[in-house]
Amino acid sequence: MTIPNYQQIMTPLLNFINDDQEHKLREIKEELAAFFKLTDNEKATLYPRSNNPIFSNRVHWARLYLIKAGLIESPIRGIVRITSRGKEILHRYKKIDLKLLQQFPEYREFKNPLSKSQREVVDTDIDQIKTPQDLIEESYMAIRQNLARSLSE
């Protein structure tokens, strides 16, 4: 299997913590890796530029977006638990993604903190499946490839 994107991680993450308990992020990553049947190699795959684990980075982004939408909370660093809103959403919807998170004003404000008049000009891509780190890494690799091509010509 390939490493899931952060939106694919959201629903299983919320399902895993749907027990009113506090969960360590490390425990969540292990559970999600098992859920997605990731190999040790996939879990250890690093971004080329930053040497950060891709899967771990994507779990962190899924967690952040769920926190910003009020579906989970983090009472202390590295610990999360589901909120009543998270339980309600999990009960009502089969799939949690950015399109669903857009219904929450806290999430919209986090994603687009501009004033209302400025916000109307900005086009928000709610189908984005890449984390900011993914986009940086892709840009970095494209620049390197272009530079290598230029030098070989």
Buried (B, 14 or more C-beta within 10 A) or exposed (E): EEBBBBBBBBBBBBBBBBEEEBBEBEBBBEBBBEBBEBEEEBBEBBBEBEEEBBBBBBBBBBBBBBBBBBBBBBEEEEBBBBBEBBBEBBEEEEEBBBEBBBEBEEBBEBBEEEEEEEBEEEEEEEEBBBBEBBEBBEEBEEEEEEEEEEEEE
